[in-house]
Amino acid sequence: MPKYRWLCLYCEHDNSERTEFCAHCGTSATATAYEIEAREFLAKKILSDEEGCSKCSNTAHSIEFSEDPWEYFDSRQSPLLRAMYITIKCKKCQHTQKVEYAVPTLRKLYRRLFNQDIKSQWWLKR
């Protein structure tokens, strides 16, 4: 937790030194670029900034990635078929939603060719 007043890296709201997460949007005081990008994705695709949560209209949400974003995007072991998901959880009513965030080109191609998604996920068992 920071020992000073801080501006949210996503919504730029002023926050108290006693808070670890933004009171307006829920972004961590030490958010990574991956979390900021995920929040921008959510704002465009899922949540409306004016409305927020579909259940209670709260704008503060926590975000969890299905796997480590650095390993998924930046490591040399790029995913061939694994899609990355983010789990959005409302800070007020605890409403949870799982959303597909990143899909590798090979999986998109499979979906387009066969008009369905891959059902077996044997590659996830490491």
WOPE-V548368 format. One record per backbone hydrogen bond with DSSP energy under -0.5 kcal/mol. NH is the residue of the N-H (numbers start at 1). CO is the residue of the C=O. E is the energy in kcal/mol with one decimal. If there is no record, write none. Layout:
# WOPE-V548368
nh = (NH & NH)
co = (CO & CO)
e = (E & E)
This chain:
# WOPE-V548368
nh = (6 & 8 & 12 & 15 & 19 & 22 & 26 & 29 & 31 & 36 & 37 & 38 & 39 & 40 & 41 & 42 & 43 & 44 & 45 & 46 & 47 & 48 & 52 & 53 & 57 & 61 & 61 & 62 & 64 & 66 & 72 & 73 & 74 & 74 & 75 & 78 & 79 & 84 & 86 & 87 & 88 & 88 & 89 & 90 & 91 & 94 & 97 & 99 & 101 & 102 & 108 & 109 & 110 & 111 & 112 & 113 & 114 & 115 & 124 & 125 & 126)
co = (15 & 13 & 8 & 6 & 16 & 27 & 22 & 20 & 28 & 32 & 33 & 34 & 35 & 36 & 37 & 38 & 39 & 40 & 41 & 42 & 42 & 52 & 48 & 58 & 53 & 25 & 59 & 89 & 87 & 85 & 68 & 69 & 69 & 70 & 70 & 76 & 72 & 102 & 99 & 64 & 86 & 97 & 62 & 95 & 60 & 90 & 88 & 86 & 84 & 84 & 104 & 105 & 106 & 107 & 108 & 109 & 110 & 111 & 121 & 122 & 124)
e = (-1.6 & -2.1 & -1.0 & -2.4 & -1.3 & -2.9 & -1.2 & -2.3 & -1.3 & -2.0 & -2.4 & -2.2 & -2.2 & -2.0 & -2.3 & -2.4 & -2.4 & -1.9 & -2.9 & -1.9 & -2.6 & -0.5 & -3.3 & -2.4 & -1.7 & -2.3 & -0.5 & -2.8 & -1.9 & -2.5 & -2.0 & -2.9 & -0.5 & -2.1 & -1.3 & -1.3 & -0.6 & -2.9 & -2.7 & -3.0 & -0.6 & -3.2 & -2.2 & -2.4 & -2.5 & -1.0 & -2.4 & -2.8 & -3.2 & -1.7 & -2.0 & -2.5 & -2.1 & -2.3 & -2.2 & -2.7 & -2.5 & -1.3 & -1.5 & -1.1 & -1.3)
